Structure formats: structure tokens, C-alpha cells
Amino acid sequence: MTGYACGVPGCITCGDEGIPMEVVEQREELAVCVDAEGRRHEVAVDLIEPAAPGARILVHAGVAIGELA
């Protein structure tokens, strides 16, 4: 058992952790972001709007929960 429902370490949906990502593009309440491995994700950013391209954010369960310095 991996500890992740989907079997993928660092999954932004089922992992119980915050994943640092970088915003590539903002689309209304969503942003396209990349993680450390270069995988692209759509992330809800309504809690931290606006999320400018280049911003580093912390993502939990597909939702941006804060900006990183």
C-alpha cells in the first residue's frame, strides 16, 4: 500500500500534503500550474486570487491554499 488512494506519491487530489507548484497561466478561478516534475495541473485559485504567472503556490487537494515566498 502506497498511502495514496491513486497509488501516485504526491498526488494533488488524494495526498494529504501541500505540493509546491508554479503558476503558468490563470484562467478565471483556475490556474494551470506545474509541479517539481514538470507535470501540469489545473488548480482552483479562488482563495489566493490573483495568481500571476510565475507565482509559487502551495496546493492541497487541487486547491491553492497559499503563496510561497
PDB file with one MODEL, atoms N, CA, C and O in Angstrom:
MODEL        1
ATOM      1  N   MET A   1       0.853  -1.190   0.000  1.00  0.00           N
ATOM      2  CA  MET A   1       0.000   0.000   0.000  1.00  0.00           C
ATOM      3  C   MET A   1       0.883   1.232   0.000  1.00  0.00           C
ATOM      4  O   MET A   1       1.841   1.315   0.769  1.00  0.00           O
ATOM      5  N   THR A   2       0.568   2.181  -0.851  1.00  0.00           N
ATOM      6  CA  THR A   2       1.394   3.377  -1.000  1.00  0.00           C
ATOM      7  C   THR A   2       1.005   4.500  -0.048  1.00  0.00           C
ATOM      8  O   THR A   2       1.802   5.413   0.169  1.00  0.00           O
ATOM      9  N   GLY A   3      -0.175   4.462   0.517  1.00  0.00           N
ATOM     10  CA  GLY A   3      -0.652   5.567   1.331  1.00  0.00           C
ATOM     11  C   GLY A   3      -1.444   6.582   0.519  1.00  0.00           C
ATOM     12  O   GLY A   3      -2.019   7.513   1.083  1.00  0.00           O
ATOM     13  N   TYR A   4      -1.481   6.410  -0.801  1.00  0.00           N
ATOM     14  CA  TYR A   4      -2.233   7.283  -1.681  1.00  0.00           C
ATOM     15  C   TYR A   4      -3.318   6.460  -2.359  1.00  0.00           C
ATOM     16  O   TYR A   4      -3.045   5.364  -2.848  1.00  0.00           O
ATOM     17  N   ALA A   5      -4.526   6.965  -2.394  1.00  0.00           N
ATOM     18  CA  ALA A   5      -5.639   6.213  -2.984  1.00  0.00           C
ATOM     19  C   ALA A   5      -5.386   5.878  -4.444  1.00  0.00           C
ATOM     20  O   ALA A   5      -5.795   4.817  -4.916  1.00  0.00           O
ATOM     21  N   CYS A   6      -4.717   6.768  -5.164  1.00  0.00           N
ATOM     22  CA  CYS A   6      -4.477   6.540  -6.591  1.00  0.00           C
ATOM     23  C   CYS A   6      -3.164   5.827  -6.847  1.00  0.00           C
ATOM     24  O   CYS A   6      -2.891   5.425  -7.978  1.00  0.00           O
ATOM     25  N   GLY A   7      -2.329   5.659  -5.795  1.00  0.00           N
ATOM     26  CA  GLY A   7      -1.041   4.999  -5.962  1.00  0.00           C
ATOM     27  C   GLY A   7       0.080   5.900  -6.427  1.00  0.00           C
ATOM     28  O   GLY A   7       1.194   5.427  -6.653  1.00  0.00           O
ATOM     29  N   VAL A   8      -0.188   7.202  -6.577  1.00  0.00           N
ATOM     30  CA  VAL A   8       0.820   8.140  -7.059  1.00  0.00           C
ATOM     31  C   VAL A   8       1.315   9.009  -5.907  1.00  0.00           C
ATOM     32  O   VAL A   8       0.540   9.793  -5.360  1.00  0.00           O
ATOM     33  N   PRO A   9       2.593   8.890  -5.521  1.00  0.00           N
ATOM     34  CA  PRO A   9       3.119   9.763  -4.465  1.00  0.00           C
ATOM     35  C   PRO A   9       3.001  11.235  -4.871  1.00  0.00           C
ATOM     36  O   PRO A   9       3.309  11.593  -6.008  1.00  0.00           O
ATOM     37  N   GLY A  10       2.560  12.075  -3.956  1.00  0.00           N
ATOM     38  CA  GLY A  10       2.432  13.494  -4.221  1.00  0.00           C
ATOM     39  C   GLY A  10       1.212  13.877  -5.025  1.00  0.00           C
ATOM     40  O   GLY A  10       1.165  14.969  -5.592  1.00  0.00           O
ATOM     41  N   CYS A  11       0.221  13.000  -5.087  1.00  0.00           N
ATOM     42  CA  CYS A  11      -0.997  13.305  -5.840  1.00  0.00           C
ATOM     43  C   CYS A  11      -1.676  14.526  -5.224  1.00  0.00           C
ATOM     44  O   CYS A  11      -1.891  14.562  -4.012  1.00  0.00           O
ATOM     45  N   ILE A  12      -2.021  15.534  -6.044  1.00  0.00           N
ATOM     46  CA  ILE A  12      -2.624  16.752  -5.503  1.00  0.00           C
ATOM     47  C   ILE A  12      -4.068  16.549  -5.092  1.00  0.00           C
ATOM     48  O   ILE A  12      -4.644  17.410  -4.427  1.00  0.00           O
ATOM     49  N   THR A  13      -4.664  15.434  -5.470  1.00  0.00           N
ATOM     50  CA  THR A  13      -6.060  15.186  -5.112  1.00  0.00           C
ATOM     51  C   THR A  13      -6.173  14.352  -3.851  1.00  0.00           C
ATOM     52  O   THR A  13      -6.912  14.726  -2.941  1.00  0.00           O
ATOM     53  N   CYS A  14      -5.466  13.235  -3.767  1.00  0.00           N
ATOM     54  CA  CYS A  14      -5.665  12.338  -2.625  1.00  0.00           C
ATOM     55  C   CYS A  14      -4.518  12.345  -1.629  1.00  0.00           C
ATOM     56  O   CYS A  14      -4.652  11.755  -0.556  1.00  0.00           O
ATOM     57  N   GLY A  15      -3.406  12.980  -1.933  1.00  0.00           N
ATOM     58  CA  GLY A  15      -2.299  13.056  -0.984  1.00  0.00           C
ATOM     59  C   GLY A  15      -2.632  14.037   0.121  1.00  0.00           C
ATOM     60  O   GLY A  15      -3.182  15.107  -0.138  1.00  0.00           O
ATOM     61  N   ASP A  16      -2.300  13.677   1.356  1.00  0.00           N
ATOM     62  CA  ASP A  16      -2.574  14.563   2.495  1.00  0.00           C
ATOM     63  C   ASP A  16      -1.355  15.432   2.753  1.00  0.00           C
ATOM     64  O   ASP A  16      -0.719  15.338   3.803  1.00  0.00           O
ATOM     65  N   GLU A  17      -1.037  16.288   1.774  1.00  0.00           N
ATOM     66  CA  GLU A  17       0.126  17.150   1.875  1.00  0.00           C
ATOM     67  C   GLU A  17      -0.041  18.331   0.937  1.00  0.00           C
ATOM     68  O   GLU A  17      -0.848  18.296   0.008  1.00  0.00           O
ATOM     69  N   GLY A  18       0.722  19.361   1.189  1.00  0.00           N
ATOM     70  CA  GLY A  18       0.749  20.510   0.299  1.00  0.00           C
ATOM     71  C   GLY A  18       1.871  20.328  -0.708  1.00  0.00           C
ATOM     72  O   GLY A  18       2.981  19.943  -0.340  1.00  0.00           O
ATOM     73  N   ILE A  19       1.593  20.599  -1.966  1.00  0.00           N
ATOM     74  CA  ILE A  19       2.568  20.428  -3.038  1.00  0.00           C
ATOM     75  C   ILE A  19       2.931  21.805  -3.602  1.00  0.00           C
ATOM     76  O   ILE A  19       2.049  22.523  -4.073  1.00  0.00           O
ATOM     77  N   PRO A  20       4.211  22.184  -3.562  1.00  0.00           N
ATOM     78  CA  PRO A  20       4.603  23.452  -4.170  1.00  0.00           C
ATOM     79  C   PRO A  20       4.483  23.369  -5.695  1.00  0.00           C
ATOM     80  O   PRO A  20       4.877  22.373  -6.302  1.00  0.00           O
ATOM     81  N   MET A  21       3.939  24.417  -6.302  1.00  0.00           N
ATOM     82  CA  MET A  21       3.794  24.482  -7.756  1.00  0.00           C
ATOM     83  C   MET A  21       4.048  25.902  -8.223  1.00  0.00           C
ATOM     84  O   MET A  21       4.057  26.847  -7.433  1.00  0.00           O
ATOM     85  N   GLU A  22       4.255  26.029  -9.527  1.00  0.00           N
ATOM     86  CA  GLU A  22       4.423  27.345 -10.133  1.00  0.00           C
ATOM     87  C   GLU A  22       3.280  27.583 -11.108  1.00  0.00           C
ATOM     88  O   GLU A  22       2.937  26.708 -11.902  1.00  0.00           O
ATOM     89  N   VAL A  23       2.692  28.775 -11.040  1.00  0.00           N
ATOM     90  CA  VAL A  23       1.595  29.147 -11.930  1.00  0.00           C
ATOM     91  C   VAL A  23       2.157  29.428 -13.323  1.00  0.00           C
ATOM     92  O   VAL A  23       3.124  30.175 -13.472  1.00  0.00           O
ATOM     93  N   VAL A  24       1.545  28.823 -14.338  1.00  0.00           N
ATOM     94  CA  VAL A  24       1.921  29.044 -15.729  1.00  0.00           C
ATOM     95  C   VAL A  24       0.944  30.023 -16.374  1.00  0.00           C
ATOM     96  O   VAL A  24       1.345  30.912 -17.126  1.00  0.00           O
ATOM     97  N   GLU A  25      -0.349  29.846 -16.069  1.00  0.00           N
ATOM     98  CA  GLU A  25      -1.393  30.664 -16.695  1.00  0.00           C
ATOM     99  C   GLU A  25      -2.615  30.686 -15.787  1.00  0.00           C
ATOM    100  O   GLU A  25      -2.968  29.663 -15.200  1.00  0.00           O
ATOM    101  N   GLN A  26      -3.268  31.850 -15.664  1.00  0.00           N
ATOM    102  CA  GLN A  26      -4.502  31.917 -14.890  1.00  0.00           C
ATOM    103  C   GLN A  26      -5.697  31.983 -15.830  1.00  0.00           C
ATOM    104  O   GLN A  26      -5.689  32.708 -16.825  1.00  0.00           O
ATOM    105  N   ARG A  27      -6.736  31.201 -15.488  1.00  0.00           N
ATOM    106  CA  ARG A  27      -7.990  31.162 -16.254  1.00  0.00           C
ATOM    107  C   ARG A  27      -9.135  31.320 -15.273  1.00  0.00           C
ATOM    108  O   ARG A  27      -9.601  30.329 -14.711  1.00  0.00           O
ATOM    109  N   GLU A  28      -9.598  32.541 -15.054  1.00  0.00           N
ATOM    110  CA  GLU A  28     -10.665  32.848 -14.095  1.00  0.00           C
ATOM    111  C   GLU A  28     -10.321  32.289 -12.720  1.00  0.00           C
ATOM    112  O   GLU A  28      -9.324  32.713 -12.135  1.00  0.00           O
ATOM    113  N   GLU A  29     -11.112  31.345 -12.171  1.00  0.00           N
ATOM    114  CA  GLU A  29     -10.830  30.808 -10.830  1.00  0.00           C
ATOM    115  C   GLU A  29      -9.871  29.629 -10.864  1.00  0.00           C
ATOM    116  O   GLU A  29      -9.573  29.052  -9.818  1.00  0.00           O
ATOM    117  N   LEU A  30      -9.382  29.260 -12.038  1.00  0.00           N
ATOM    118  CA  LEU A  30      -8.431  28.160 -12.172  1.00  0.00           C
ATOM    119  C   LEU A  30      -7.104  28.685 -12.681  1.00  0.00           C
ATOM    120  O   LEU A  30      -7.043  29.720 -13.345  1.00  0.00           O
ATOM    121  N   ALA A  31      -6.040  27.960 -12.362  1.00  0.00           N
ATOM    122  CA  ALA A  31      -4.731  28.270 -12.916  1.00  0.00           C
ATOM    123  C   ALA A  31      -4.119  26.979 -13.418  1.00  0.00           C
ATOM    124  O   ALA A  31      -4.318  25.912 -12.838  1.00  0.00           O
ATOM    125  N   VAL A  32      -3.368  27.089 -14.507  1.00  0.00           N
ATOM    126  CA  VAL A  32      -2.558  25.969 -14.973  1.00  0.00           C
ATOM    127  C   VAL A  32      -1.228  26.105 -14.252  1.00  0.00           C
ATOM    128  O   VAL A  32      -0.580  27.150 -14.310  1.00  0.00           O
ATOM    129  N   CYS A  33      -0.825  25.028 -13.566  1.00  0.00           N
ATOM    130  CA  CYS A  33       0.394  25.052 -12.762  1.00  0.00           C
ATOM    131  C   CYS A  33       1.262  23.860 -13.121  1.00  0.00           C
ATOM    132  O   CYS A  33       0.780  22.878 -13.686  1.00  0.00           O
ATOM    133  N   VAL A  34       2.553  23.948 -12.787  1.00  0.00           N
ATOM    134  CA  VAL A  34       3.460  22.818 -12.952  1.00  0.00           C
ATOM    135  C   VAL A  34       4.067  22.473 -11.601  1.00  0.00           C
ATOM    136  O   VAL A  34       4.376  23.351 -10.795  1.00  0.00           O
ATOM    137  N   ASP A  35       4.232  21.162 -11.370  1.00  0.00           N
ATOM    138  CA  ASP A  35       4.876  20.713 -10.135  1.00  0.00           C
ATOM    139  C   ASP A  35       6.371  20.530 -10.384  1.00  0.00           C
ATOM    140  O   ASP A  35       6.855  20.837 -11.474  1.00  0.00           O
ATOM    141  N   ALA A  36       7.102  20.039  -9.399  1.00  0.00           N
ATOM    142  CA  ALA A  36       8.556  19.892  -9.498  1.00  0.00           C
ATOM    143  C   ALA A  36       8.978  18.922 -10.594  1.00  0.00           C
ATOM    144  O   ALA A  36      10.086  19.030 -11.119  1.00  0.00           O
ATOM    145  N   GLU A  37       8.108  17.973 -10.947  1.00  0.00           N
ATOM    146  CA  GLU A  37       8.414  17.017 -12.005  1.00  0.00           C
ATOM    147  C   GLU A  37       7.996  17.515 -13.381  1.00  0.00           C
ATOM    148  O   GLU A  37       8.178  16.809 -14.373  1.00  0.00           O
ATOM    149  N   GLY A  38       7.435  18.726 -13.458  1.00  0.00           N
ATOM    150  CA  GLY A  38       7.017  19.298 -14.725  1.00  0.00           C
ATOM    151  C   GLY A  38       5.631  18.878 -15.184  1.00  0.00           C
ATOM    152  O   GLY A  38       5.229  19.188 -16.305  1.00  0.00           O
ATOM    153  N   ARG A  39       4.888  18.164 -14.316  1.00  0.00           N
ATOM    154  CA  ARG A  39       3.517  17.772 -14.666  1.00  0.00           C
ATOM    155  C   ARG A  39       2.599  18.972 -14.541  1.00  0.00           C
ATOM    156  O   ARG A  39       2.722  19.759 -13.603  1.00  0.00           O
ATOM    157  N   ARG A  40       1.672  19.114 -15.492  1.00  0.00           N
ATOM    158  CA  ARG A  40       0.728  20.228 -15.490  1.00  0.00           C
ATOM    159  C   ARG A  40      -0.543  19.828 -14.755  1.00  0.00           C
ATOM    160  O   ARG A  40      -0.996  18.687 -14.851  1.00  0.00           O
ATOM    161  N   HIS A  41      -1.115  20.782 -14.017  1.00  0.00           N
ATOM    162  CA  HIS A  41      -2.338  20.565 -13.247  1.00  0.00           C
ATOM    163  C   HIS A  41      -3.216  21.803 -13.357  1.00  0.00           C
ATOM    164  O   HIS A  41      -2.708  22.920 -13.451  1.00  0.00           O
ATOM    165  N   GLU A  42      -4.538  21.609 -13.347  1.00  0.00           N
ATOM    166  CA  GLU A  42      -5.465  22.723 -13.183  1.00  0.00           C
ATOM    167  C   GLU A  42      -5.762  22.822 -11.692  1.00  0.00           C
ATOM    168  O   GLU A  42      -6.136  21.835 -11.058  1.00  0.00           O
ATOM    169  N   VAL A  43      -5.594  24.016 -11.138  1.00  0.00           N
ATOM    170  CA  VAL A  43      -5.712  24.243  -9.703  1.00  0.00           C
ATOM    171  C   VAL A  43      -6.707  25.365  -9.447  1.00  0.00           C
ATOM    172  O   VAL A  43      -6.659  26.400 -10.111  1.00  0.00           O
ATOM    173  N   ALA A  44      -7.612  25.165  -8.486  1.00  0.00           N
ATOM    174  CA  ALA A  44      -8.533  26.235  -8.070  1.00  0.00           C
ATOM    175  C   ALA A  44      -7.731  27.273  -7.290  1.00  0.00           C
ATOM    176  O   ALA A  44      -7.029  26.932  -6.337  1.00  0.00           O
ATOM    177  N   VAL A  45      -7.834  28.533  -7.691  1.00  0.00           N
ATOM    178  CA  VAL A  45      -7.051  29.595  -7.049  1.00  0.00           C
ATOM    179  C   VAL A  45      -7.923  30.683  -6.444  1.00  0.00           C
ATOM    180  O   VAL A  45      -7.425  31.764  -6.128  1.00  0.00           O
ATOM    181  N   ASP A  46      -9.224  30.418  -6.277  1.00  0.00           N
ATOM    182  CA  ASP A  46     -10.102  31.471  -5.771  1.00  0.00           C
ATOM    183  C   ASP A  46      -9.758  31.909  -4.351  1.00  0.00           C
ATOM    184  O   ASP A  46     -10.158  33.002  -3.951  1.00  0.00           O
ATOM    185  N   LEU A  47      -9.034  31.107  -3.571  1.00  0.00           N
ATOM    186  CA  LEU A  47      -8.644  31.513  -2.212  1.00  0.00           C
ATOM    187  C   LEU A  47      -7.469  32.484  -2.218  1.00  0.00           C
ATOM    188  O   LEU A  47      -7.258  33.197  -1.237  1.00  0.00           O
ATOM    189  N   ILE A  48      -6.701  32.526  -3.303  1.00  0.00           N
ATOM    190  CA  ILE A  48      -5.496  33.368  -3.329  1.00  0.00           C
ATOM    191  C   ILE A  48      -5.467  34.331  -4.512  1.00  0.00           C
ATOM    192  O   ILE A  48      -4.430  34.946  -4.759  1.00  0.00           O
ATOM    193  N   GLU A  49      -6.558  34.484  -5.246  1.00  0.00           N
ATOM    194  CA  GLU A  49      -6.552  35.322  -6.444  1.00  0.00           C
ATOM    195  C   GLU A  49      -6.018  36.705  -6.151  1.00  0.00           C
ATOM    196  O   GLU A  49      -6.206  37.206  -5.043  1.00  0.00           O
ATOM    197  N   PRO A  50      -5.363  37.339  -7.100  1.00  0.00           N
ATOM    198  CA  PRO A  50      -4.954  36.795  -8.388  1.00  0.00           C
ATOM    199  C   PRO A  50      -3.682  35.963  -8.253  1.00  0.00           C
ATOM    200  O   PRO A  50      -2.854  36.223  -7.380  1.00  0.00           O
ATOM    201  N   ALA A  51      -3.534  34.979  -9.104  1.00  0.00           N
ATOM    202  CA  ALA A  51      -2.344  34.130  -9.131  1.00  0.00           C
ATOM    203  C   ALA A  51      -1.621  34.403 -10.438  1.00  0.00           C
ATOM    204  O   ALA A  51      -1.965  33.840 -11.478  1.00  0.00           O
ATOM    205  N   ALA A  52      -0.635  35.256 -10.383  1.00  0.00           N
ATOM    206  CA  ALA A  52       0.070  35.678 -11.590  1.00  0.00           C
ATOM    207  C   ALA A  52       1.020  34.593 -12.080  1.00  0.00           C
ATOM    208  O   ALA A  52       1.580  33.848 -11.275  1.00  0.00           O
ATOM    209  N   PRO A  53       1.203  34.498 -13.387  1.00  0.00           N
ATOM    210  CA  PRO A  53       2.187  33.559 -13.908  1.00  0.00           C
ATOM    211  C   PRO A  53       3.545  33.787 -13.254  1.00  0.00           C
ATOM    212  O   PRO A  53       3.989  34.923 -13.087  1.00  0.00           O
ATOM    213  N   GLY A  54       4.196  32.682 -12.888  1.00  0.00           N
ATOM    214  CA  GLY A  54       5.481  32.752 -12.192  1.00  0.00           C
ATOM    215  C   GLY A  54       5.357  32.667 -10.688  1.00  0.00           C
ATOM    216  O   GLY A  54       6.348  32.417 -10.001  1.00  0.00           O
ATOM    217  N   ALA A  55       4.145  32.873 -10.155  1.00  0.00           N
ATOM    218  CA  ALA A  55       3.942  32.796  -8.700  1.00  0.00           C
ATOM    219  C   ALA A  55       4.121  31.357  -8.232  1.00  0.00           C
ATOM    220  O   ALA A  55       3.708  30.415  -8.909  1.00  0.00           O
ATOM    221  N   ARG A  56       4.739  31.200  -7.073  1.00  0.00           N
ATOM    222  CA  ARG A  56       4.883  29.873  -6.459  1.00  0.00           C
ATOM    223  C   ARG A  56       3.787  29.740  -5.414  1.00  0.00           C
ATOM    224  O   ARG A  56       3.627  30.601  -4.550  1.00  0.00           O
ATOM    225  N   ILE A  57       3.033  28.644  -5.506  1.00  0.00           N
ATOM    226  CA  ILE A  57       1.894  28.441  -4.621  1.00  0.00           C
ATOM    227  C   ILE A  57       1.976  27.075  -3.961  1.00  0.00           C
ATOM    228  O   ILE A  57       2.707  26.195  -4.417  1.00  0.00           O
ATOM    229  N   LEU A  58       1.220  26.906  -2.881  1.00  0.00           N
ATOM    230  CA  LEU A  58       1.107  25.631  -2.184  1.00  0.00           C
ATOM    231  C   LEU A  58      -0.277  25.078  -2.479  1.00  0.00           C
ATOM    232  O   LEU A  58      -1.277  25.764  -2.270  1.00  0.00           O
ATOM    233  N   VAL A  59      -0.346  23.823  -2.971  1.00  0.00           N
ATOM    234  CA  VAL A  59      -1.587  23.222  -3.438  1.00  0.00           C
ATOM    235  C   VAL A  59      -1.920  21.998  -2.583  1.00  0.00           C
ATOM    236  O   VAL A  59      -1.068  21.139  -2.357  1.00  0.00           O
ATOM    237  N   HIS A  60      -3.166  21.928  -2.113  1.00  0.00           N
ATOM    238  CA  HIS A  60      -3.665  20.761  -1.375  1.00  0.00           C
ATOM    239  C   HIS A  60      -5.010  20.369  -1.974  1.00  0.00           C
ATOM    240  O   HIS A  60      -5.914  21.197  -2.085  1.00  0.00           O
ATOM    241  N   ALA A  61      -5.135  19.102  -2.360  1.00  0.00           N
ATOM    242  CA  ALA A  61      -6.387  18.564  -2.905  1.00  0.00           C
ATOM    243  C   ALA A  61      -6.908  19.393  -4.074  1.00  0.00           C
ATOM    244  O   ALA A  61      -8.113  19.604  -4.205  1.00  0.00           O
ATOM    245  N   GLY A  62      -5.982  19.867  -4.934  1.00  0.00           N
ATOM    246  CA  GLY A  62      -6.376  20.608  -6.132  1.00  0.00           C
ATOM    247  C   GLY A  62      -6.747  22.055  -5.888  1.00  0.00           C
ATOM    248  O   GLY A  62      -7.268  22.719  -6.784  1.00  0.00           O
ATOM    249  N   VAL A  63      -6.485  22.560  -4.681  1.00  0.00           N
ATOM    250  CA  VAL A  63      -6.833  23.942  -4.324  1.00  0.00           C
ATOM    251  C   VAL A  63      -5.578  24.653  -3.815  1.00  0.00           C
ATOM    252  O   VAL A  63      -4.876  24.136  -2.947  1.00  0.00           O
ATOM    253  N   ALA A  64      -5.299  25.845  -4.361  1.00  0.00           N
ATOM    254  CA  ALA A  64      -4.190  26.647  -3.863  1.00  0.00           C
ATOM    255  C   ALA A  64      -4.564  27.174  -2.486  1.00  0.00           C
ATOM    256  O   ALA A  64      -5.602  27.813  -2.317  1.00  0.00           O
ATOM    257  N   ILE A  65      -3.713  26.905  -1.509  1.00  0.00           N
ATOM    258  CA  ILE A  65      -4.005  27.333  -0.129  1.00  0.00           C
ATOM    259  C   ILE A  65      -3.103  28.456   0.354  1.00  0.00           C
ATOM    260  O   ILE A  65      -3.287  28.967   1.459  1.00  0.00           O
ATOM    261  N   GLY A  66      -2.129  28.847  -0.461  1.00  0.00           N
ATOM    262  CA  GLY A  66      -1.267  29.949  -0.077  1.00  0.00           C
ATOM    263  C   GLY A  66      -0.187  30.189  -1.107  1.00  0.00           C
ATOM    264  O   GLY A  66       0.091  29.342  -1.956  1.00  0.00           O
ATOM    265  N   GLU A  67       0.417  31.364  -1.015  1.00  0.00           N
ATOM    266  CA  GLU A  67       1.549  31.690  -1.882  1.00  0.00           C
ATOM    267  C   GLU A  67       2.835  31.460  -1.115  1.00  0.00           C
ATOM    268  O   GLU A  67       2.897  31.669   0.096  1.00  0.00           O
ATOM    269  N   LEU A  68       3.858  31.029  -1.831  1.00  0.00           N
ATOM    270  CA  LEU A  68       5.177  30.808  -1.244  1.00  0.00           C
ATOM    271  C   LEU A  68       6.073  31.979  -1.574  1.00  0.00           C
ATOM    272  O   LEU A  68       5.951  32.580  -2.642  1.00  0.00           O
ATOM    273  N   ALA A  69       6.961  32.302  -0.678  1.00  0.00           N
ATOM    274  CA  ALA A  69       7.884  33.425  -0.902  1.00  0.00           C
ATOM    275  C   ALA A  69       8.993  33.033  -1.837  1.00  0.00           C
ATOM    276  O   ALA A  69       9.862  33.849  -2.140  1.00  0.00           O
TER     277      ALA A  69
ENDMDL
END
